[in-house]
Amino acid sequence: MMNLNILDQVMQAEATLAAQILHNPRSKDVIKYLFYQSSVTLKEVSILLEITHPTAAKLIEELQRSNIVQTLEESRSSGGRRSAQYQLNPDAGYILCVDAGRLNTKLALMNLHREILSYRHFRSRVFKNDDGFIPLLKESLADMLEETRIPNQKIIGMGVGIPGFVDSVNGTSYSFLDYFGKPIQEVLEENFDLPVVISNDVNMMAHAEHHFGMAQHYKDTLVLNLGWGIGMGFILNNAVYMGGDGFAGEFGHIQVDPGGIACHCGKVGCLETVASGEAIARIAIKRLQEGEKSLLAYDYSEDLTQITARKIVSVALEGDEFSIQLLEESGEAIGKCLAIVLQVLNPKLIVLGGKHSRAGKLITNSIEKCITRYTNPKIGEGIIIEQSSLGENANMLGAAGLVIEKLVCS
């Protein structure tokens, strides 16, 4: 068995060689391409980088010597000859992906084949100056490293998605995890001794949909995150659109009820107050307390206040009429606001993500009716609404992609 000192020396030698390789912009382009596309041939490298076949071969050879790239297999080309396929070495480095939600935080340790090796989650309220967030994050990471036996020095970066207003350029979150004005990116880098990239959680989801989901095949797509709140990501002209200050997509804060309740953003009657997961649960509890009938009343007979939107979706899918009506009302409110965005941007695809998107047609039927009713027929014609194929791991994939782009290949 190799002793620890020799192992450290080997890892240090690999790290030094890899650092030299990564000074080459062409190497970065290959790594980025492989992360998103999984494999490549020498011919594809030469076309991608507009270089000769011998130059491409030398580049791949250098990446192999640094243990970043490995041979996958040989595949038969159209001419009958076999051409070697190359892929990233999945264990050349690992990425810590964090989805910092308002009520729950999820973490995943991912290799360079986008495989999740370890997963944790903890209850959190990531409001401003939350002193408990960092210790819980550290504890979870320590557990994952112990479980996987991955050395801390092999983590190449941390990608963090945060709801609300996030300035990813300056590393600052203005809505949550604002540490007395100190950028959360700086706080995390100091605590974890890792390079960190942060982004709005829905933009992170849009990044994943753009590279790995259904939006790969569309130039313009809206990505709708239906969770505790409601957010929107834009993929416009084959790129995730962030807005002038990075704040694009605050879809949940369009006012729909001027006489409604106060929103956590400080305004009144926002879409989130009537159609988000939090709102659906609140409305359900109120109506059941007033005597309406539902399976929920039996399941939570001892304490109605424990009802969640996830449970409402579950019983709606079982046929509970009360819960179906709640989801239809939510879909109608979302659809009316969505119709406005469609009139302005004219996308062809809408991807629904987030934990409550699994309601499927129970929400999308209402949305489709509103698109038909409130948009110009030429704009509404042919719009496709699909549930995300990436599931609840979309944010993790987006976080990993941003680490590769912003921290490794920039």
ROVEX-243935 format. One record per residue (C-alpha): residue number from 1; z, y, x. Coordinates in nm, 3 decimals, decimal comma. Each point is the difference from the previous one (the first is absolute). Layout:
BEGIN
+-----+---------+---------+---------+
! num !      up !   north !    east !
+-----+---------+---------+---------+
! NUM !       Z !       Y !       X !
...
+-----+---------+---------+---------+
This chain:
BEGIN
+-----+---------+---------+---------+
! num !      up !   north !    east !
+-----+---------+---------+---------+
!   1 !   0,000 !   0,000 !   0,000 !
!   2 !  -0,089 !   0,345 !   0,133 !
!   3 !   0,318 !   0,196 !   0,078 !
!   4 !   0,064 !   0,340 !  -0,155 !
!   5 !  -0,065 !   0,201 !   0,317 !
!   6 !  -0,342 !  -0,156 !   0,052 !
!   7 !  -0,081 !   0,047 !  -0,370 !
!   8 !   0,092 !   0,367 !   0,029 !
!   9 !  -0,224 !   0,035 !   0,307 !
!  10 !  -0,293 !  -0,163 !  -0,182 !
!  11 !   0,046 !   0,225 !  -0,301 !
!  12 !   0,025 !   0,306 !   0,225 !
!  13 !  -0,319 !  -0,098 !   0,183 !
!  14 !  -0,181 !  -0,049 !  -0,330 !
!  15 !   0,129 !   0,334 !  -0,127 !
!  16 !  -0,118 !   0,180 !   0,315 !
!  17 !  -0,348 !  -0,153 !  -0,021 !
!  18 !  -0,019 !   0,071 !  -0,373 !
!  19 !   0,097 !   0,363 !   0,062 !
!  20 !  -0,286 !   0,030 !   0,250 !
!  21 !  -0,246 !  -0,159 !  -0,242 !
!  22 !   0,107 !   0,230 !  -0,282 !
!  23 !  -0,103 !   0,304 !   0,202 !
!  24 !  -0,357 !  -0,111 !  -0,068 !
!  25 !  -0,121 !   0,149 !  -0,334 !
!  26 !  -0,241 !  -0,291 !  -0,043 !
!  27 !   0,288 !  -0,248 !   0,018 !
!  28 !   0,179 !   0,194 !  -0,271 !
!  29 !  -0,307 !  -0,014 !  -0,221 !
!  30 !  -0,019 !  -0,378 !   0,040 !
!  31 !   0,372 !  -0,047 !  -0,077 !
!  32 !  -0,023 !   0,218 !  -0,309 !
!  33 !  -0,312 !  -0,183 !  -0,121 !
!  34 !   0,163 !  -0,340 !   0,055 !
!  35 !   0,316 !   0,098 !  -0,184 !
!  36 !  -0,200 !   0,090 !  -0,308 !
!  37 !  -0,281 !  -0,257 !   0,024 !
!  38 !   0,189 !  -0,294 !   0,159 !
!  39 !  -0,278 !  -0,120 !   0,236 !
!  40 !  -0,302 !   0,122 !   0,192 !
!  41 !  -0,288 !  -0,132 !   0,214 !
!  42 !  -0,132 !   0,156 !   0,320 !
!  43 !  -0,312 !   0,106 !  -0,188 !
!  44 !   0,213 !   0,181 !  -0,258 !
!  45 !   0,199 !   0,171 !   0,277 !
!  46 !  -0,319 !   0,121 !   0,168 !
!  47 !  -0,133 !   0,136 !  -0,331 !
!  48 !   0,336 !   0,154 !  -0,097 !
!  49 !   0,039 !   0,185 !   0,330 !
!  50 !  -0,370 !   0,045 !   0,076 !
!  51 !   0,033 !  -0,175 !   0,335 !
!  52 !  -0,190 !  -0,279 !   0,175 !
!  53 !   0,089 !  -0,365 !  -0,045 !
!  54 !   0,130 !  -0,035 !   0,362 !
!  55 !   0,221 !   0,310 !  -0,045 !
!  56 !   0,136 !  -0,143 !  -0,325 !
!  57 !   0,072 !  -0,331 !   0,175 !
!  58 !   0,191 !   0,178 !   0,279 !
!  59 !   0,201 !   0,196 !  -0,256 !
!  60 !   0,099 !  -0,314 !  -0,192 !
!  61 !   0,085 !  -0,176 !   0,327 !
!  62 !   0,240 !   0,283 !   0,094 !
!  63 !   0,167 !  -0,020 !  -0,341 !
!  64 !   0,037 !  -0,375 !   0,041 !
!  65 !   0,159 !   0,037 !   0,345 !
!  66 !   0,251 !   0,243 !  -0,146 !
!  67 !   0,085 !  -0,261 !  -0,268 !
!  68 !  -0,102 !   0,238 !  -0,279 !
!  69 !  -0,312 !  -0,194 !  -0,107 !
!  70 !  -0,064 !  -0,374 !  -0,016 !
!  71 !  -0,295 !  -0,223 !  -0,079 !
!  72 !   0,001 !  -0,114 !  -0,361 !
!  73 !  -0,286 !  -0,248 !  -0,024 !
!  74 !  -0,372 !  -0,032 !   0,036 !
!  75 !  -0,211 !   0,061 !  -0,308 !
!  76 !  -0,365 !  -0,082 !  -0,053 !
!  77 !  -0,223 !   0,306 !   0,001 !
!  78 !  -0,309 !   0,041 !  -0,215 !
!  79 !  -0,213 !  -0,119 !   0,292 !
!  80 !   0,189 !  -0,325 !   0,034 !
!  81 !   0,188 !   0,094 !   0,319 !
!  82 !   0,376 !   0,018 !  -0,001 !
!  83 !   0,167 !   0,334 !   0,066 !
!  84 !   0,365 !   0,037 !   0,091 !
!  85 !   0,235 !   0,170 !  -0,246 !
!  86 !   0,289 !   0,209 !   0,132 !
!  87 !   0,321 !   0,105 !  -0,172 !
!  88 !   0,320 !   0,182 !   0,085 !
!  89 !   0,277 !  -0,211 !   0,148 !
!  90 !   0,241 !   0,002 !  -0,295 !
!  91 !   0,300 !   0,001 !   0,234 !
!  92 !  -0,119 !   0,278 !   0,230 !
!  93 !   0,219 !   0,237 !  -0,198 !
!  94 !   0,181 !   0,039 !  -0,329 !
!  95 !   0,027 !   0,280 !  -0,254 !
!  96 !   0,306 !   0,098 !  -0,201 !
!  97 !  -0,114 !   0,108 !  -0,347 !
!  98 !   0,241 !   0,189 !  -0,224 !
!  99 !  -0,044 !   0,095 !  -0,366 !
! 100 !   0,287 !   0,240 !  -0,066 !
! 101 !   0,022 !   0,012 !  -0,379 !
! 102 !   0,228 !   0,218 !  -0,206 !
! 103 !   0,218 !  -0,293 !  -0,100 !
! 104 !  -0,107 !  -0,285 !   0,228 !
! 105 !  -0,124 !  -0,014 !   0,358 !
! 106 !  -0,220 !  -0,286 !   0,119 !
! 107 !  -0,067 !  -0,100 !   0,361 !
! 108 !  -0,251 !  -0,240 !   0,148 !
! 109 !  -0,060 !  -0,114 !   0,356 !
! 110 !  -0,375 !  -0,056 !   0,032 !
! 111 !  -0,215 !  -0,145 !   0,277 !
! 112 !  -0,348 !   0,118 !   0,096 !
! 113 !  -0,161 !  -0,244 !  -0,244 !
! 114 !   0,172 !   0,194 !  -0,280 !
! 115 !   0,232 !  -0,295 !  -0,069 !
! 116 !   0,354 !   0,080 !  -0,113 !
! 117 !   0,239 !  -0,201 !   0,219 !
! 118 !   0,325 !   0,130 !  -0,144 !
! 119 !   0,093 !   0,206 !  -0,304 !
! 120 !   0,314 !   0,183 !  -0,114 !
! 121 !   0,094 !   0,242 !  -0,274 !
! 122 !   0,311 !   0,195 !  -0,085 !
! 123 !   0,120 !   0,231 !  -0,272 !
! 124 !  -0,027 !   0,360 !   0,107 !
! 125 !  -0,002 !   0,345 !  -0,143 !
! 126 !  -0,212 !   0,183 !   0,253 !
! 127 !   0,094 !   0,346 !  -0,114 !
! 128 !   0,047 !   0,291 !   0,237 !
! 129 !   0,228 !  -0,057 !   0,298 !
! 130 !   0,074 !  -0,363 !  -0,090 !
! 131 !   0,237 !  -0,110 !   0,276 !
! 132 !  -0,008 !  -0,362 !  -0,117 !
! 133 !  -0,373 !  -0,052 !   0,036 !
! 134 !  -0,029 !  -0,027 !   0,380 !
! 135 !   0,288 !  -0,253 !   0,044 !
! 136 !  -0,147 !  -0,225 !  -0,270 !
! 137 !  -0,342 !   0,024 !   0,161 !
! 138 !   0,146 !  -0,093 !   0,340 !
! 139 !   0,190 !  -0,294 !  -0,145 !
! 140 !  -0,309 !  -0,133 !  -0,175 !
! 141 !  -0,214 !   0,031 !   0,313 !
! 142 !   0,263 !  -0,179 !   0,210 !
! 143 !   0,004 !  -0,286 !  -0,253 !
! 144 !  -0,379 !  -0,031 !   0,011 !
! 145 !  -0,015 !   0,000 !   0,379 !
! 146 !   0,268 !  -0,266 !   0,015 !
! 147 !  -0,181 !  -0,210 !  -0,261 !
! 148 !  -0,338 !   0,020 !   0,175 !
! 149 !   0,131 !   0,014 !   0,360 !
! 150 !  -0,242 !   0,284 !   0,065 !
! 151 !   0,114 !   0,229 !   0,286 !
! 152 !   0,049 !   0,361 !  -0,104 !
! 153 !  -0,235 !   0,119 !   0,277 !
! 154 !  -0,292 !  -0,181 !  -0,165 !
! 155 !   0,016 !   0,229 !  -0,305 !
! 156 !  -0,280 !   0,249 !   0,055 !
! 157 !   0,098 !   0,244 !  -0,273 !
! 158 !   0,155 !   0,069 !  -0,338 !
! 159 !  -0,194 !   0,112 !  -0,308 !
! 160 !   0,206 !   0,156 !  -0,279 !
! 161 !  -0,110 !   0,088 !  -0,353 !
! 162 !   0,213 !   0,258 !  -0,185 !
! 163 !  -0,044 !   0,133 !  -0,355 !
! 164 !  -0,047 !   0,367 !  -0,071 !
! 165 !  -0,117 !   0,280 !   0,229 !
! 166 !  -0,064 !  -0,138 !   0,348 !
! 167 !  -0,150 !   0,191 !   0,292 !
! 168 !  -0,126 !  -0,290 !   0,212 !
! 169 !  -0,128 !   0,234 !   0,275 !
! 170 !   0,342 !   0,152 !   0,069 !
! 171 !   0,196 !  -0,309 !  -0,101 !
! 172 !   0,194 !   0,173 !  -0,276 !
! 173 !   0,095 !  -0,112 !  -0,350 !
! 174 !   0,087 !   0,282 !  -0,237 !
! 175 !   0,100 !  -0,204 !  -0,306 !
! 176 !   0,201 !  -0,290 !   0,146 !
! 177 !   0,162 !  -0,080 !   0,334 !
! 178 !   0,018 !   0,364 !   0,102 !
! 179 !   0,267 !  -0,010 !   0,271 !
! 180 !   0,119 !   0,361 !  -0,020 !
! 181 !  -0,347 !   0,123 !   0,086 !
! 182 !  -0,050 !  -0,245 !   0,289 !
! 183 !  -0,326 !  -0,198 !  -0,030 !
! 184 !   0,066 !  -0,357 !  -0,115 !
! 185 !  -0,258 !  -0,120 !   0,254 !
! 186 !   0,213 !   0,147 !   0,280 !
! 187 !   0,318 !  -0,149 !  -0,146 !
! 188 !  -0,156 !  -0,347 !  -0,018 !
! 189 !  -0,147 !   0,017 !   0,352 !
! 190 !   0,338 !   0,097 !   0,142 !
! 191 !   0,181 !  -0,279 !  -0,184 !
! 192 !  -0,248 !  -0,281 !   0,060 !
! 193 !  -0,160 !   0,101 !   0,331 !
! 194 !  -0,342 !  -0,066 !  -0,155 !
! 195 !  -0,304 !   0,215 !  -0,072 !
! 196 !  -0,007 !   0,078 !  -0,374 !
! 197 !  -0,267 !   0,111 !  -0,244 !
! 198 !   0,095 !   0,114 !  -0,350 !
! 199 !  -0,207 !   0,057 !  -0,311 !
! 200 !   0,033 !   0,050 !  -0,370 !
! 201 !   0,041 !  -0,348 !  -0,151 !
! 202 !  -0,301 !   0,029 !  -0,232 !
! 203 !  -0,225 !   0,123 !   0,280 !
! 204 !   0,113 !  -0,306 !   0,194 !
! 205 !  -0,096 !  -0,216 !  -0,298 !
! 206 !  -0,339 !   0,175 !  -0,020 !
! 207 !  -0,054 !  -0,069 !   0,371 !
! 208 !   0,054 !  -0,372 !  -0,063 !
! 209 !  -0,227 !  -0,005 !  -0,304 !
! 210 !  -0,270 !   0,179 !   0,196 !
! 211 !   0,001 !  -0,254 !   0,286 !
! 212 !   0,115 !  -0,325 !  -0,162 !
! 213 !  -0,022 !   0,033 !  -0,378 !
! 214 !  -0,263 !   0,059 !  -0,266 !
! 215 !  -0,064 !   0,356 !   0,117 !
! 216 !  -0,179 !  -0,139 !   0,309 !
! 217 !  -0,315 !  -0,014 !  -0,209 !
! 218 !   0,023 !   0,347 !  -0,161 !
! 219 !  -0,049 !   0,346 !   0,148 !
! 220 !   0,234 !   0,174 !  -0,247 !
! 221 !   0,313 !  -0,163 !  -0,145 !
! 222 !   0,323 !   0,106 !  -0,166 !
! 223 !   0,306 !  -0,209 !   0,090 !
! 224 !   0,279 !   0,022 !  -0,257 !
! 225 !   0,350 !  -0,112 !   0,095 !
! 226 !   0,204 !  -0,101 !  -0,305 !
! 227 !   0,358 !  -0,050 !   0,106 !
! 228 !   0,330 !   0,180 !  -0,038 !
! 229 !  -0,216 !   0,312 !   0,003 !
! 230 !  -0,375 !   0,058 !  -0,026 !
! 231 !  -0,218 !   0,100 !   0,293 !
! 232 !  -0,369 !   0,020 !   0,076 !
! 233 !  -0,203 !  -0,047 !   0,316 !
! 234 !  -0,357 !   0,122 !   0,046 !
! 235 !  -0,277 !  -0,174 !   0,191 !
! 236 !  -0,282 !   0,252 !   0,008 !
! 237 !  -0,326 !  -0,044 !   0,188 !
! 238 !   0,136 !  -0,316 !   0,171 !
! 239 !   0,320 !   0,163 !   0,131 !
! 240 !   0,355 !   0,041 !  -0,127 !
! 241 !   0,033 !   0,362 !  -0,111 !
! 242 !   0,338 !   0,156 !   0,085 !
! 243 !  -0,046 !   0,361 !  -0,109 !
! 244 !   0,051 !   0,321 !   0,197 !
! 245 !   0,366 !  -0,068 !   0,082 !
! 246 !  -0,005 !  -0,374 !  -0,061 !
! 247 !   0,146 !   0,040 !  -0,350 !
! 248 !  -0,295 !  -0,113 !  -0,212 !
! 249 !   0,068 !  -0,252 !  -0,276 !
! 250 !   0,313 !   0,125 !  -0,177 !
! 251 !  -0,154 !  -0,133 !  -0,320 !
! 252 !   0,335 !  -0,084 !  -0,157 !
! 253 !   0,095 !   0,367 !  -0,013 !
! 254 !  -0,272 !   0,119 !  -0,234 !
! 255 !   0,182 !   0,151 !  -0,298 !
! 256 !  -0,061 !  -0,193 !  -0,322 !
! 257 !   0,296 !   0,111 !  -0,213 !
! 258 !   0,106 !   0,367 !   0,035 !
! 259 !   0,298 !  -0,068 !  -0,225 !
! 260 !   0,096 !  -0,321 !   0,181 !
! 261 !   0,280 !  -0,095 !   0,235 !
! 262 !   0,055 !   0,128 !   0,353 !
! 263 !  -0,175 !  -0,186 !   0,279 !
! 264 !   0,163 !  -0,070 !   0,336 !
! 265 !  -0,261 !   0,235 !   0,153 !
! 266 !   0,163 !   0,294 !  -0,181 !
! 267 !  -0,272 !   0,049 !  -0,263 !
! 268 !   0,007 !  -0,103 !  -0,366 !
! 269 !  -0,199 !  -0,265 !  -0,185 !
! 270 !  -0,192 !  -0,151 !   0,293 !
! 271 !  -0,203 !  -0,316 !  -0,054 !
! 272 !   0,269 !  -0,194 !   0,188 !
! 273 !   0,256 !   0,094 !  -0,266 !
! 274 !  -0,196 !  -0,183 !  -0,271 !
! 275 !  -0,207 !  -0,271 !   0,168 !
! 276 !   0,159 !  -0,116 !   0,329 !
! 277 !   0,204 !  -0,315 !   0,045 !
! 278 !   0,318 !   0,204 !  -0,012 !
! 279 !  -0,114 !   0,173 !  -0,320 !
! 280 !  -0,103 !  -0,324 !  -0,172 !
! 281 !   0,344 !  -0,148 !   0,065 !
! 282 !   0,179 !   0,316 !  -0,119 !
! 283 !  -0,204 !   0,019 !  -0,321 !
! 284 !   0,053 !  -0,370 !  -0,069 !
! 285 !   0,378 !   0,030 !   0,038 !
! 286 !   0,015 !   0,301 !  -0,233 !
! 287 !  -0,208 !  -0,165 !  -0,274 !
! 288 !   0,193 !  -0,326 !   0,016 !
! 289 !   0,328 !   0,188 !  -0,022 !
! 290 !  -0,141 !   0,162 !  -0,314 !
! 291 !  -0,058 !  -0,344 !  -0,152 !
! 292 !  -0,359 !  -0,101 !   0,077 !
! 293 !  -0,065 !  -0,373 !   0,041 !
! 294 !  -0,112 !  -0,179 !   0,315 !
! 295 !   0,060 !  -0,305 !   0,214 !
! 296 !   0,156 !   0,246 !   0,240 !
! 297 !   0,286 !   0,059 !  -0,242 !
! 298 !   0,094 !  -0,369 !   0,026 !
! 299 !  -0,051 !  -0,031 !   0,373 !
! 300 !   0,212 !   0,309 !   0,068 !
! 301 !   0,237 !  -0,015 !  -0,297 !
! 302 !   0,302 !   0,062 !   0,222 !
! 303 !  -0,144 !   0,305 !   0,174 !
! 304 !  -0,329 !   0,156 !  -0,106 !
! 305 !   0,016 !   0,249 !   0,287 !
! 306 !  -0,095 !  -0,281 !   0,242 !
! 307 !  -0,353 !  -0,023 !  -0,145 !
! 308 !  -0,272 !   0,059 !   0,259 !
! 309 !  -0,372 !   0,074 !  -0,026 !
! 310 !  -0,070 !  -0,328 !   0,181 !
! 311 !   0,180 !  -0,189 !  -0,278 !
! 312 !  -0,185 !   0,198 !  -0,267 !
! 313 !  -0,332 !  -0,103 !   0,153 !
! 314 !   0,115 !  -0,363 !   0,013 !
! 315 !   0,098 !  -0,021 !  -0,367 !
! 316 !  -0,312 !   0,195 !  -0,101 !
! 317 !  -0,211 !  -0,265 !   0,170 !
! 318 !   0,192 !  -0,255 !  -0,208 !
! 319 !  -0,108 !   0,184 !  -0,316 !
! 320 !   0,299 !   0,225 !  -0,077 !
! 321 !  -0,145 !   0,261 !  -0,237 !
! 322 !   0,254 !   0,270 !   0,085 !
! 323 !  -0,076 !  -0,025 !   0,373 !
! 324 !  -0,376 !  -0,013 !  -0,059 !
! 325 !   0,023 !   0,326 !  -0,193 !
! 326 !   0,193 !   0,165 !   0,285 !
! 327 !  -0,268 !  -0,098 !   0,251 !
! 328 !  -0,280 !   0,114 !  -0,230 !
! 329 !   0,170 !   0,341 !  -0,035 !
! 330 !   0,038 !   0,020 !   0,377 !
! 331 !  -0,367 !  -0,088 !   0,046 !
! 332 !  -0,107 !   0,267 !  -0,249 !
! 333 !   0,194 !   0,274 !   0,182 !
! 334 !  -0,141 !  -0,115 !   0,334 !
! 335 !  -0,352 !  -0,022 !  -0,147 !
! 336 !   0,004 !   0,356 !  -0,129 !
! 337 !   0,092 !   0,136 !   0,344 !
! 338 !  -0,241 !  -0,236 !   0,171 !
! 339 !  -0,284 !   0,129 !  -0,217 !
! 340 !   0,051 !   0,345 !   0,152 !
! 341 !  -0,026 !  -0,135 !   0,354 !
! 342 !  -0,313 !  -0,200 !  -0,089 !
! 343 !  -0,166 !   0,312 !  -0,137 !
! 344 !   0,059 !   0,173 !   0,334 !
! 345 !  -0,069 !  -0,279 !   0,254 !
! 346 !  -0,231 !  -0,248 !  -0,177 !
! 347 !   0,111 !  -0,320 !   0,185 !
! 348 !  -0,140 !  -0,339 !  -0,097 !
! 349 !   0,308 !  -0,215 !   0,066 !
! 350 !   0,367 !   0,030 !  -0,095 !
! 351 !   0,239 !  -0,242 !   0,169 !
! 352 !   0,341 !  -0,055 !  -0,159 !
! 353 !   0,277 !  -0,094 !   0,242 !
! 354 !   0,377 !  -0,008 !  -0,003 !
! 355 !   0,239 !  -0,241 !  -0,165 !
! 356 !  -0,080 !   0,105 !  -0,358 !
! 357 !  -0,376 !  -0,039 !   0,035 !
! 358 !   0,051 !  -0,371 !  -0,070 !
! 359 !   0,018 !   0,099 !  -0,369 !
! 360 !  -0,380 !  -0,001 !   0,024 !
! 361 !  -0,181 !   0,050 !  -0,330 !
! 362 !   0,322 !   0,103 !  -0,172 !
! 363 !  -0,035 !   0,328 !   0,189 !
! 364 !  -0,369 !   0,016 !   0,086 !
! 365 !  -0,119 !  -0,035 !  -0,361 !
! 366 !   0,167 !   0,331 !  -0,083 !
! 367 !  -0,131 !   0,160 !   0,317 !
! 368 !  -0,357 !  -0,111 !  -0,079 !
! 369 !   0,025 !   0,142 !  -0,353 !
! 370 !   0,108 !   0,337 !   0,141 !
! 371 !  -0,284 !   0,002 !   0,251 !
! 372 !  -0,243 !  -0,065 !  -0,286 !
! 373 !   0,158 !   0,269 !  -0,216 !
! 374 !   0,067 !   0,277 !   0,252 !
! 375 !  -0,273 !  -0,020 !   0,265 !
! 376 !  -0,366 !   0,085 !  -0,018 !
! 377 !  -0,192 !  -0,320 !  -0,084 !
! 378 !  -0,213 !   0,029 !   0,316 !
! 379 !   0,316 !   0,020 !   0,214 !
! 380 !   0,188 !  -0,274 !  -0,182 !
! 381 !  -0,296 !  -0,234 !  -0,002 !
! 382 !   0,033 !  -0,291 !   0,240 !
! 383 !   0,350 !   0,082 !   0,127 !
! 384 !   0,172 !  -0,321 !   0,114 !
! 385 !   0,378 !  -0,042 !  -0,027 !
! 386 !   0,144 !  -0,286 !   0,203 !
! 387 !   0,344 !  -0,123 !   0,092 !
! 388 !   0,051 !   0,000 !   0,377 !
! 389 !  -0,076 !  -0,329 !   0,171 !
! 390 !   0,248 !   0,086 !   0,275 !
! 391 !   0,309 !  -0,019 !  -0,220 !
! 392 !   0,327 !   0,153 !   0,111 !
! 393 !  -0,092 !  -0,039 !   0,369 !
! 394 !  -0,259 !   0,278 !  -0,017 !
! 395 !   0,237 !   0,258 !   0,148 !
! 396 !   0,088 !  -0,234 !   0,288 !
! 397 !  -0,367 !  -0,052 !   0,085 !
! 398 !  -0,058 !   0,375 !  -0,016 !
! 399 !   0,297 !   0,062 !   0,231 !
! 400 !  -0,132 !  -0,252 !   0,254 !
! 401 !  -0,347 !   0,154 !  -0,012 !
! 402 !   0,137 !   0,348 !   0,068 !
! 403 !   0,203 !  -0,128 !   0,296 !
! 404 !  -0,318 !  -0,146 !   0,149 !
! 405 !  -0,203 !   0,315 !  -0,065 !
! 406 !   0,254 !   0,271 !   0,076 !
! 407 !   0,221 !  -0,157 !   0,267 !
! 408 !  -0,214 !  -0,260 !   0,178 !
! 409 !  -0,361 !   0,114 !  -0,031 !
! 410 !   0,025 !   0,378 !  -0,031 !
+-----+---------+---------+---------+
